[in-house]
Amino acid sequence: MKEDEGCTGNIGTDGEDFVSVDSVTIKTNRKIPVVNIQDLSSRSKAVNTISKEAKPLPSLIIWNLEESKDNDPARRHAYDLQLVESVVRNVLPEEVSGVHITKVIRLGKWVGGETQPRRILKLVHGSFDERDILLKNAPKTRGSNIRIRPD
């Protein structure tokens, strides 16, 4: 450790360095690297090349939908599509002909068997307007155990 003007250095009993600067004692456990000007400019260039933030998806979460007990993932997915279609048909108002759903995803790990908890479904829509239509009409599911919320 170097000693500069106005600084005194001591080594503690457990090997830690103590630096006293104008009656302030600072405990240091590591060496501080020396950074030159080139390092700072290269870091600022790296910061400028960071990609944009991810855009939010127009998605919904639906839970308490029964899940297929089939071992085949394709059959389980087809069953989920049928359930989502029936829920959406019941929730949509009559003046709306339909909505475009781009993805239906069961979140969580499939355990299988009779002990499988009901995993939630994530629906990704084509637009935020379609998602909002379903959200506005989500209270129609209050008579059932199915719940819809934004993601």
C-alpha positions as CSV (number, residue, x, y, z in Angstrom):
1,M,0.0,0.0,0.0
2,K,1.3,3.4,-1.0
3,E,1.3,6.3,1.4
4,D,0.4,9.7,0.0
5,E,0.5,13.1,1.7
6,G,-2.2,13.3,4.4
7,C,-2.8,9.5,4.4
8,T,-1.4,7.0,6.8
9,G,-1.7,3.3,6.4
10,N,-2.0,0.6,9.0
11,I,-2.5,-3.1,8.9
12,G,-5.1,-4.5,11.3
13,T,-4.6,-7.6,13.4
14,D,-6.6,-9.8,11.0
15,G,-4.6,-8.6,7.9
16,E,-7.1,-6.0,6.7
17,D,-5.8,-2.6,5.6
18,F,-7.0,0.6,7.3
19,V,-6.5,3.9,5.5
20,S,-6.9,7.2,7.4
21,V,-7.5,10.3,5.4
22,D,-7.9,13.6,7.4
23,S,-9.1,11.7,10.5
24,V,-11.5,9.5,8.6
25,T,-10.7,5.8,8.7
26,I,-11.8,3.6,5.7
27,K,-11.6,-0.2,5.8
28,T,-10.4,-1.7,2.5
29,N,-10.4,-5.4,1.8
30,R,-9.5,-5.3,-1.9
31,K,-7.2,-3.5,-4.3
32,I,-8.9,-0.8,-6.4
33,P,-7.8,-1.1,-10.1
34,V,-6.4,1.9,-11.8
35,V,-8.6,3.0,-14.7
36,N,-7.2,5.1,-17.5
37,I,-9.1,7.4,-19.8
38,Q,-9.1,4.9,-22.7
39,D,-11.0,2.3,-20.5
40,L,-13.6,4.9,-19.7
41,S,-14.2,5.8,-23.4
42,S,-14.4,2.2,-24.4
43,R,-17.0,1.5,-21.7
44,S,-19.1,4.4,-22.8
45,K,-19.1,3.1,-26.4
46,A,-20.2,-0.3,-25.0
47,V,-23.1,1.4,-23.1
48,N,-24.3,3.0,-26.3
49,T,-24.5,-0.3,-28.1
50,I,-26.9,-1.9,-25.6
51,S,-30.0,-3.1,-27.4
52,K,-33.4,-1.7,-26.9
53,E,-35.7,-2.9,-24.1
54,A,-38.1,-5.7,-24.9
55,K,-41.6,-4.5,-25.9
56,P,-44.4,-5.7,-23.7
57,L,-46.6,-8.4,-25.2
58,P,-50.4,-8.2,-25.4
59,S,-51.0,-11.1,-23.2
60,L,-53.4,-12.5,-20.6
61,I,-53.3,-15.0,-17.8
62,I,-56.1,-17.5,-17.3
63,W,-56.2,-19.8,-14.4
64,N,-58.4,-22.6,-13.0
65,L,-58.8,-24.2,-16.4
66,E,-58.7,-28.0,-16.2
67,E,-55.7,-29.6,-17.7
68,S,-55.6,-32.7,-19.8
69,K,-54.2,-35.8,-18.1
70,D,-52.8,-37.1,-21.4
71,N,-49.0,-37.8,-21.5
72,D,-48.6,-36.5,-25.1
73,P,-47.7,-32.7,-25.1
74,A,-49.4,-32.2,-28.5
75,R,-52.7,-33.6,-27.3
76,R,-52.5,-31.5,-24.1
77,H,-51.9,-28.4,-26.2
78,A,-54.9,-29.3,-28.5
79,Y,-57.0,-29.7,-25.4
80,D,-55.9,-26.3,-24.1
81,L,-56.8,-24.7,-27.4
82,Q,-60.3,-26.1,-27.2
83,L,-60.7,-24.8,-23.6
84,V,-59.4,-21.4,-24.5
85,E,-61.8,-21.3,-27.5
86,S,-64.8,-22.1,-25.4
87,V,-63.8,-19.5,-22.7
88,V,-63.2,-16.8,-25.2
89,R,-66.5,-17.5,-27.0
90,N,-68.3,-17.2,-23.7
91,V,-66.5,-14.0,-22.7
92,L,-66.6,-12.0,-26.0
93,P,-69.6,-9.8,-26.6
94,E,-71.9,-10.7,-29.5
95,E,-70.8,-7.7,-31.7
96,V,-67.2,-8.9,-31.7
97,S,-66.6,-11.7,-34.2
98,G,-63.4,-13.0,-32.6
99,V,-59.9,-12.3,-31.5
100,H,-56.5,-13.5,-32.8
101,I,-54.5,-15.5,-30.3
102,T,-50.9,-16.1,-31.4
103,K,-49.8,-18.4,-28.6
104,V,-51.3,-20.5,-25.8
105,I,-48.7,-21.5,-23.2
106,R,-49.1,-23.5,-20.0
107,L,-46.8,-22.1,-17.4
108,G,-45.0,-24.4,-15.0
109,K,-43.7,-28.0,-15.2
110,W,-46.1,-30.8,-16.1
111,V,-46.1,-33.4,-13.4
112,G,-48.8,-35.7,-14.7
113,G,-51.2,-38.0,-13.0
114,E,-54.0,-37.2,-10.6
115,T,-51.9,-34.9,-8.4
116,Q,-51.2,-32.4,-11.1
117,P,-52.1,-28.9,-9.9
118,R,-53.9,-26.6,-12.4
119,R,-51.2,-24.7,-14.2
120,I,-52.0,-21.2,-15.4
121,L,-52.4,-20.5,-19.1
122,K,-50.8,-17.5,-20.8
123,L,-52.5,-16.2,-24.0
124,V,-50.6,-13.9,-26.3
125,H,-52.9,-11.9,-28.5
126,G,-52.4,-10.2,-31.9
127,S,-52.9,-6.7,-30.4
128,F,-53.5,-4.8,-27.2
129,D,-57.1,-3.9,-28.4
130,E,-58.0,-7.6,-28.6
131,R,-56.6,-8.2,-25.2
132,D,-58.4,-5.3,-23.7
133,I,-61.8,-6.6,-25.1
134,L,-61.3,-9.8,-23.2
135,L,-60.2,-8.0,-20.1
136,K,-63.3,-5.7,-20.1
137,N,-65.5,-8.7,-20.4
138,A,-63.6,-10.9,-17.9
139,P,-66.2,-10.4,-15.2
140,K,-68.5,-12.7,-17.2
141,T,-66.5,-15.6,-15.8
142,R,-67.5,-14.8,-12.2
143,G,-70.1,-17.5,-12.2
144,S,-67.4,-20.1,-12.9
145,N,-64.1,-20.7,-11.2
146,I,-62.1,-19.3,-14.2
147,R,-60.3,-16.1,-13.7
148,I,-58.7,-13.8,-16.3
149,R,-56.1,-11.0,-15.6
150,P,-53.5,-9.1,-17.5
151,D,-50.0,-10.4,-17.7
